[in-house]
Amino acid sequence: MRQALYRGFLASCLVSLSTLSMAAQAAGFDHVAQLADKGFAISAQARLLGSGEVLGALDPDRALSPASVTKLYTAAAALDRWGPQHRFTTRFVSVGSVDPSGTLHGDLVLEGGGDPALTSEELWRLIQKLRESGVKRVDGQLVISQWRFGPVRCTTTDRCKTQTRGTNAYSALLSSAAINYGSWCATVAPGAVGQPARITSCDTVTPILRVDNQVRTVAANGSLSLSAARVTDSQGDTLKVSGQIPAGSFPQAIYKASSDPADQTGQTLLALLQQSGVAVSRGYAVSQQPPPVTAVQLAAVEGKPLQELLLRTLNYSNNFMADTLAMDLTVGSQQQLADAGAMLQRFAAGLPGHGAATLKSGSGLTPENRVSARSVDALLAAMYANASLFPTFVAGMQVPTNGPMHFIRRGSEVFQDHVMLKTGTLNEPVTVRAVAGYFRTREGRWGSFAVLINGTASTPYLSWRESLPLIAEDLTAMIERH
């Protein structure tokens, strides 16, 4: 990062901060401090960005788990590396030749470019570009190349469980050739009353994975109740769906993480090629090897610009997208999540005023991540001082009054209208409730804040309903006084 642009600004902030007594700093977080009496560990700090004046702090140097507040580091590092308009490219390449009849003699290789938002729609466009290049048939194999990274070893309980059973989408596994956020999508629609529901694929209509359909269609006045899981055996993935759906209901989409994202891509892409009229004679395979240097590009599709990716990553706290972006920051082939964490730590170490950080992932799913409130504030100040990147960075945060996550619509009207934030949540192995971002005071001055709350094995469960109003009260007072 171009540190010279704002080194002096941050230095003045640090001088102001160091001259304040701990008692004076703690006064600003009186309501949050109540949680310390219940045994919760807290690190908090808020300050004005123009002057560096600290408005409140509570053990600001204590390193705690930030959970998904980690995604702010990933977003900042990605913007610093590539800029807002960067796009990731996915390509078809081959060493084979295309004869006048349109037959490709050789393997068709999909080179995964690490696009965290690559979907079936992009693959469909890629296939049409392949057809435009003259390919009508492949006399060879479809090869899914995840040479950059994948399969990435699981390092958290949720992701390790996903290898055999997928009960959610947030713990999707990682691959540079993954599509659809590493998850299968199926649509459940009612059939005739008393008959099984109709289950189709969101991507290929006819399901390409096995479906165990135990959903009954009930009368229109019945209740909707669906339960689903993806299970894996020696034959691959199966989507098990049970429950009931009333006649006349709108179709219901179900998302469950796949056991092998690159294999999911292979199945989906092969089906899309066939539907598009491009026959592949030898099926598909997954490879960790890069395409030969002699391979020629046949078609390519660019993904969405980074500024759009970050909107989705931060607004919806998408773990798959965040960790994929962090993996993209690594150099070389077959990198692992620890390598991505090392890149984020290196980025954080270069931020003026930032203390030590432990970052094992870009998503915050790894409970070992540790930063302090003062360090998060240093990150926020650095991005605020970067005039070309700040608009994209702050755009990914939510304003409580109109953000997509309804649970943050708590606290005063002042808090809901004047704060831009990113939340972080973990429930295991301990409770984590973390919030960081920016605020605008009554006078229009910019400020930044970070509040990290960690439980222990002996503390009670802490909900956002209990914690966010306390944070909101403290920030509201700061906003109104300035």
N, C-alpha and C positions, 0 to 999 in steps of 0.2 A: 504494500500500500504506500501511496505517496505521503509518508509520514511528515515530511518537512512542511506540508501545507498547514498542519494543525498542531505541530509539536509545541509551539509557543503557547497556543491556546490551552492545551491540556496541562502544560507546566503551571500556568497561572491557576488552573482549577485545583491542582494538587497542593499548591502552596496555601490556598484558601482553606482547603480541607484539613491540612495538618495543623492549622492554628486553632482549630475548634476543640473544645474539651469534649470528652465522651458524654458527659452529662447533658451538655447543650445539644449534641447530635441526637441523642436518644429521645429527646423530648418530642420530636416530630412523629414518632411511631408509637404513641401511647396505647392506641387500641390494639395494634398488632402485638405489642409486648404482652398483652394479657394471655396470649397463647403460650408464652414462656412459662407461666405459672402452672400450666398443665403438662409441662415436660417437653414441649416442642422446641427444637433447635431453630433459631431464626438468624438470618443475615439480611439486613435491609439498608437501603440508602436511597435518598432522593436529593437532587440538586438542580439548580438553575444552570442552564448550559451557557448562557452569555457571560455570567460572572464567575461561575464555578461555586457559588454559595451553596453550602450544604443545608438543606431544609430539614433533614431528619436522617438519622442513622441508628442502627441497632446492630451491634457486633458486625460491622460491614466487611471485616476481613476474614470472617469465618467461612471456610469452604464447605459448601453443602451441595447436595444433588439438585440440579436445575430442571431435571426431567426435560420436557419439550422446549423449554426456554433455550436449550442447546441449539435448536434450529436457527436461532438468530446468528449464531456463529457460522453455521453452514451457509446461510443466505449471504452473510457479509463476505465470507471467504470466496464464495462463488462469484459474487459481483466484482470483487477485487481481481480475481483471476481473469474473468471473461468479459465483464461488462453486461449491461441489461439486454443487448440485442443478440447475444450469442445463441446459436441454435445447434443442437446435436443432430448428427446425420446418421441415417441408417441406410445401408447399401446392399444391393445385389451385385455380387462379383462372380467371376468364373475364369478358369484357365481354358475352358472349352471353346469351341467355335460354333457359330450358328450357320447352318446350311441354308440354301435358298428356300427350303420348305418351311423354315422357322423352327427347326429342331436344334436345340442346344445339345451338342455332344460333349457331355461332361457334367460335373456336379454344379448345381446352382447354390451358391453360398450366401446366406444372409449374415452380413457382418454387423453384429450388434454394436451400436455406437454409444451405449449408456444413456439413451434418452429416457428420463424418468417418467415421461408422459406418453410413451409410444403406445398407441392403441390399435385396435383392429381397423379403424378408419384409415390410419396412416399406412397400414399394411396393404389395404385395398388400393390406395393411391399408388403405392410402390409397385403393386402388381400391374396396374394399368400402364405405368411407365415402362415396365418390363415388356409388356405387349407392344407398346409403341416402338420399342427397340427392335421388334421383329420376332421375339421368342414366342412360340406357340406350344412348344412341347419340350420337355427336359428328358433326354435319354441319359439319365444318371440319377443322382440322389440330391434331395434338398438337405443342405447342411446348415445347421444353426451354430454360428461361431460366437461363443462367448469368451473370446480370448482375453479381453481386457479384465474382466472379473466374473467369476461364477463357475461352479456354485460357491457362494460365499459361506464360510463356516458360520453356524449359528453360535452366538455368544450369550444369548438370553434364554430364559426358560420358555417364554412364549414362542420364540422362533424355533427352538429345538423341538417343541411339541408339534409345530406346524409341519414338520417333516413327515409325520405319520397321520396327523389329524388336524384339519383346518376348521376352526370354529368361528373365525373372524377374518377380517381383511387387514387389520392394523399391523399384524405381525408377519406380513408377507415376506418371503425369502427374496434374495437379491441375485441379480444376474445382469450383465451388460446387454443381454439380448432378451430381456423380459418385456412382455406386453401387458397391457391392461392392469398395471400396478401389481403384477404378480398374482392376480386373483382370477378365479373362474367367476363368470356371471351367468345366472340362469333366470328365466322368467317363468313364474307360475301363474297360470290363467285358469279360470273355472271351466269345467266341462259341463256335461249334462248332470242334473241333480242326481246324486247317488252314485255317480261314476268318478273315476280318478280325474284329477286335475290334469291340464295340459302343461307340460314343462318343455320349454325350448331354450336354446342358447341365445344369449344376447348378441353374440358375434356371428354365428353361422346358422342360425335358426335350428337346423337339425343338430342336436347335441353331439359333440365330438368326444365327450367323456361319458362314462357309464352313469346312468341315473337310476337310483332306487326310489321310485315314486310311491310314497305312501300317503299322498294327500287326497282327501275326499272332497268332492263338491257337495255342499249342503245348500239348503234353501236360501233364498235371497235375504231373509231376515235373520240368518244365522251369523255367528261371530267368525272373525278371521283369526286363525291361529296357525302359524307356521314355525317349524323348527327344522334347521338344516345343519349339516356338517359334511365336510369333505374327508373321506377316509381313503387310505392308501394300502394296497396289498401288492403282491407280486405281479399283478396284472395292470397296475397303475391306479389312477385316481377314480373314485366313485363319489358322486354327490348323492347323499341320502337326505331326502326331504319328507317330512311327515306333517300331519295336522289336517286342517280343513280350510276351505275357501268358499265364501258364499257365491252363489250364481249371480251373475251380473256385476261382479266386482272388477275393478281395474286390475290389470296384471301387476304382480308383485315381483320386483327384482331381488335376487339373493346374490351376495358376494361372499366368497370364501377363498382364502389363500390356497394356491396350488402347492403341491409337494415339490415341484421342480419347475421354476419359471421358464427355463430354456426349453424344456420338453413341452410345456404348455404352448410356447411359441411355435414349436415344430408342428404340433397337432393342428393348431389354429391356422397357421400359414398354409399347410398342406391342403386343408379343407377349402380355404379361400382361393388358392390356386386352381383347385379342381372346379369350384363354382364359377371361376372366371374363364374356364375353358383351357387352362394350361395344365396338361397332364404331366405327371412326374412318374417315371417308370419304376424307381427303386425306393420310394418312400422317403423317410427323413431320418437324420441322425443329428446328435449334438456333439460339438467339438469344443475343446479348450485351446485349440491351436489357431493362430492367425492364418488368414488366407495366404497362399503362396504370393511371393512378391511379383510373380508374373501374372497374377490375376488381373483381369480387366473389369472395370465398372460397367455394368449393364443398365443399372437404374439406381436412383437415389432419391430419398425424401428427407426433407429437413423438418425437424420438430418445431414446436412453439418457441418463441424467444424466451430467454431466461426470465425476463420480467414477468411474463405470464406464468411460468413454472413456479416462481416464488410466491405469487399470489395464492396459488393452490396449495403449495407446500406449507405456508405459514397460516393462511386462513383456516384450512382444514386440518392442520397439524399432521400432515400425511407422512408417516414414518418411512414408507417405501421410497417416496420421492426424496426425502431428506437424506436418507442413507445412500441412495443411488447417486445423488449430487456429491456427497462426501467421497464416495468411491471414485467418482469421475475426477476428483482433485488429485488422485494418486498418479504415479508415473510407473510405466512398465506394464507387465501382464500378470494375471492371476494374483492380484492384490487382495488383501483381506480387510476386514473392518478395522482392525488395529492399525493398519497402514493409513486408512482414512482418518482415524482419530489422531494419529501423529501429525498429519498435515494440518488439521485444525488447531492442534496445540502449537505448532510452529507459527501459524497465522496469529493466534492469540498472543504469543510471546512478542510479536512485533508491534503490538498496539501500545502506544504510550500510556503509562500508568496502569497497565494490566499486570496483575500478579500471576502466580503460578496457577495452572489449570490442568485438570485431568479430564481428557475427553476421549472416550472409547468408541463413540459413534457420533454420527451427525444428527441423529433423531432424538437422542435422549432416552431411548428404550433401555440403554445400558445403565443400571443403577449405580455403577462405579463413577460416573461422571461427577466432577467436583469443580465448582467455581465459587467465588465470593460475590456478594452484592456489589462491592467496590469494583471488581473486575468486570462484571456485566455492565456497570455504569461506564467504565472506560471504553468498552466496545460500542455502546450507544453514543458516547461522545465522539468517538472516532468517525462513526458513520454520519453523524449530524454535521461534522466539519467537512465531510467530503461532498461538495456541492453537486457533483455529477452523479453520485450513486445514492445519495440520501432519499430523493423522491421515490425511487423504486423500492428501497429498503423499507421505508415507513409505510408504503402502500400495501405491503403484505400483512400489516398488523390490523387488528380489529378495533373499531370504535364500538364500545359496548351497546350503544343505543341502536346500531344498525348492522352489527356484525352477524355472520351466519351462525355463530354458536350462542344459543339462547341463554345458556347457564351463566354467561357473564353479564347479563342485564340485571345487575343488582347495584345497590348503593344509590347515592343521590343523583339527581338529574345532572348536577355539575360534573360528577365523576363520569357518568355515562356519555356526556357530550364532549368532554375536554381531554379524554385519555385515549391513547392508541397503544394497544398492548398485545403481548404474546403470553399465553398461559402454558404451564407445564404440570402434568398430572401423572403420578405413579401411585399405585396402591400396594405394591409388593416390591421388595421385602418390607419396606416401610412406607408410610404415607408421605407423599410429596405434593405440596401445593405451591407453585411458583408463578410469579407474575413479573414481567419486565416490559418496559416500553417508554413512551414519551407522554408528556402532558403539556397543555397550553394553559397558562394562568389567566386570571381575569383581565390582566393588563396585556395579554397577548405574548408573554415571554415563554420561551421553550424551556422545558425541563425534562430530565430523565429519571427513571426510578427502577429499582429491582428489589423484589421481596421474595426471599427463598425460605420456605417453611418445611422442615423435615421432622417426621415423627421418629419414634424408636419402637422397639418391640413391646414396650410397656405403655406407650401413649395410646389414647383412644383414637378411633377412626375420626378423621377430620374431613368434613365435606366442604365443597365450595360455598354452600349455603351458610356455613358457619364462618368461613375464613374470608371470603371476598368482601362482605360488608365491612369488616374491620379494616381491611386495606383501603377500601373506598372512603371510609370516614377520615382516615389520616391524610390521604391524598386530597380529598375535598378541602380540608382545612388549609393545606399548603396552597392549593390553587386559588382559593378565595382570598388569602392574605397577600397574594402577589399579582 
